[in-house]
Every structure is written in C-alpha cells, then in structure tokens.
Amino acid sequence: MTTVRELARISLGLIRLVNGLIALIAPTIIIRRFLATPNTEPPQVAVYGLRMFGIRTVLIALDLLRGGPNRDHARNVAPIIHASDLITATLVMRSGRAPGGTGPLIVAISGLNTVLAVLALLARGKG
C-alpha cells in the first residue's frame, strides 16, 4: 500500500524530473515566460543558469525516485530547497516584474512542491 509520504515523494520526484529536463534540454521554454517581449532572443547567461538548475534538479529527482541513503538525504533537504524557491517566487511575483500570469504560476508550482516536500518528509508511513 502506498502511503501519503511515498505518493508525495514520487510526485515531487516526477515534477522535479520534468522541470529539470526542460531546464536542461530546452531552457528557452522557461526563459520566454519571463521575457517582457516573448519573441526576443533569450540572454545566454539565462540559458547557462537554467541548465545549471536543470542538472541539479534532475539529479535530486533521481535521488528521490531511487532507494537508499541518497533518497533519505534528498527527502530531508527538499523542504529547504522548495521553501527557498517559494520565497523567491513570491518576491518575484510581488515585484511585478514577471510578465502576465507567470508570477502566480511560479508561486503555485513552488507552493505545491513545498507541500509535497513537507509531506514526503513528515507524513506517517514507512518508506
């Protein structure tokens, strides 16, 4: 039987894997959501930064999805990572500098990831 803790861990791992692969392989998909004029060429420094984020995210996702001590470590640090992401997303949204619906979207994604991270760590159940 899958526990809430395991379902949260697996969900968080899959979300991180998808987001990380997009950032690593096709960072312009993410960057264009932050550009005031979407048809402009994204700055290469943003591509570089997202690829760094992407590989980190993919590796942590794989740790969450595998067993052993790496899973435990990834589960233990996930709330810190995602709470930090949530604070940053909230500050970006409140600054008014994110175009269109991007601000609320990144807050919602970071909020969901934070809730999943906390559930994966604290919810009752073995695993």
Secondary structure, 3 states (H helix, E strand, C coil): CCCHHHHHHHHHHHHHHHHHHHHHHCHHHHHHHHCCCCCCCCCHHHHHHHHHHHHHHHHHHHHHHCCCHHHHHHHHHHHHHHHHHHHHHHHHHHHCCCCCCHHHHHHHHHHHHHHHHHHHHHCCCCC
